Every structure is written in C-alpha cells, then in structure tokens.
C-alpha cells in the first residue's frame, strides 16, 4: 500500500509540474524592440513584401507590422502577435495585437509597426511621448489569429495573367498556423502538383491547367502538419483580383 501511494503521489506531482510548464510556456514573452513607419492614414501599406495588397493595409483595423527574422522567408506572413512595451509610465498593460503583413528591418528591432498599431502600445494620455522615442523596448508572443465570419480564402493575385500565369495569395489564416505548401490537382496526370512560393504569401504557377482548379494547402500548426483540400475549386474563368472562399475553417 505504501509503495502504491508513493507512486500515486509521484504521478500527481508530475502532472501538476507538466501543467505548470504548459501554462508558463503559453504565457512566455520574448524581449525585443519595435519602431514604426508612417503612412497618410496611419494604416498599413498596400505594397508589403507578403503580397497582401489592400488586405495588408486594412486587416485587423490596420494594426499590422513588418518583421525581420520572424518573416521566415514568407512563412511568417499573416502570423499574429501580442506586443507590449516595457516602460511602465508610458505603456498600456495589454499592448496591441498585430498581423504580420510585410518585411522590415529597423534598429535592432523585430517589429516595424504601422503608426496606428504603435499608438496602441501607449497609455491614452502619453501617446506623443511614446512616438518621440522612435524605438521602444517590447516583449512579444505569438497568439492565435481570429477572423470572425471568415474562412480561409484564396485570392487571385493582381499579377496573374489569365490563362497563362496564375498567382494566389492566402488570406484569413486563423489560429497559430502557417501555410507551408500549396498544391493543385493535375487532372490529366491524376496527381497533386506543387505550386511555387513566389514571395511572401504568394504562390504561383506558369501555364495553369484549363477548367476548374482544385487546390489543397499544407498547414503547420499546434496540431502538427496537415493537408486541407479546398471545398471550392478555382473556377475555370478565374480573374485577377477576385477572392474565393475555401470553406476551410482553421483554428
């Protein structure tokens, strides 16, 4: 009985320890620095390195950022982070939640925020003082992206040229997920073929097949690496600038 009780106590301690480690890891922030860039309306830029265009300017109410090492050759496009600056007299407790829409390098910074996002780092009455710093010490952590009312969508990028060249960009990637591959169904060969990551979140294909095009996306996230096939094919008469719903809900 004594031996069994000791084993039960030991297992209970291990479980408590693992839960504590999990809670700690979910709340862990990384220290870094952030600055900001200007724009006429304080929103993001439509010419970012992710290829999001207008989506990259206005998504998340314009609370967006360019990143350097977190860009990860474009895989980091669309990732969401919570940032908070670390000077108590100037900084708001919750900070700001941003979406990565661009690449950018600053003065030893990981984030270059839209001025709209940068302002939200500050307490309401000291915004101008925080802007005068230019670069601030921050801490950040990755969080889940949440897009109420939106599934994963694929937009035919404006650089596409029907029917000779197709490029798509993935929008509304929810959760803590990265799109790591995109494939299309080659009907005549009866196999999935890879699209190329052109840059950022843009995937392209020269000489795309005629007719509706089935797509699938490799998603890397907290539940591992999985393939998701779009429930909605790209129509045969696809048009540059048009967006289509995949009917895939990532979490």
C-alpha positions, 0 to 999 in steps of 0.5 A, a space after each residue: 500500500 505504501 509503495 502504491 501511494 508513493 507512486 500515486 503521489 509521484 504521478 500527481 506531482 508530475 502532472 501538476 509540474 507538466 501543467 505548470 510548464 504548459 501554462 508558463 510556456 503559453 504565457 512566455 514573452 520574448 524581449 525585443 524592440 519595435 519602431 514604426 513607419 508612417 503612412 497618410 492614414 496611419 494604416 498599413 501599406 498596400 505594397 508589403 513584401 507578403 503580397 497582401 495588397 489592400 488586405 495588408 493595409 486594412 486587416 485587423 483595423 490596420 494594426 499590422 507590422 513588418 518583421 525581420 527574422 520572424 518573416 521566415 522567408 514568407 512563412 511568417 506572413 499573416 502570423 499574429 502577435 501580442 506586443 507590449 512595451 516595457 516602460 511602465 509610465 508610458 505603456 498600456 498593460 495589454 499592448 496591441 495585437 498585430 498581423 504580420 503583413 510585410 518585411 522590415 528591418 529597423 534598429 535592432 528591432 523585430 517589429 516595424 509597426 504601422 503608426 496606428 498599431 504603435 499608438 496602441 502600445 501607449 497609455 491614452 494620455 502619453 501617446 506623443 511621448 511614446 512616438 518621440 522615442 522612435 524605438 521602444 523596448 517590447 516583449 512579444 508572443 505569438 497568439 492565435 489569429 481570429 477572423 470572425 465570419 471568415 474562412 480561409 480564402 484564396 485570392 487571385 493575385 493582381 499579377 496573374 495573367 489569365 490563362 497563362 500565369 496564375 498567382 494566389 495569395 492566402 488570406 484569413 489564416 486563423 489560429 497559430 498556423 502557417 501555410 507551408 505548401 500549396 498544391 493543385 490537382 493535375 487532372 490529366 496526370 491524376 496527381 497533386 502538383 506543387 505550386 511555387 512560393 513566389 514571395 511572401 504569401 504568394 504562390 504561383 504557377 506558369 501555364 495553369 491547367 484549363 477548367 476548374 482548379 482544385 487546390 489543397 494547402 499544407 498547414 503547420 500548426 499546434 496540431 502538427 502538419 496537415 493537408 486541407 483540400 479546398 471545398 471550392 475549386 478555382 473556377 475555370 474563368 478565374 480573374 485577377 483580383 477576385 477572392 474565393 472562399 475555401 470553406 476551410 475553417 482553421 483554428 
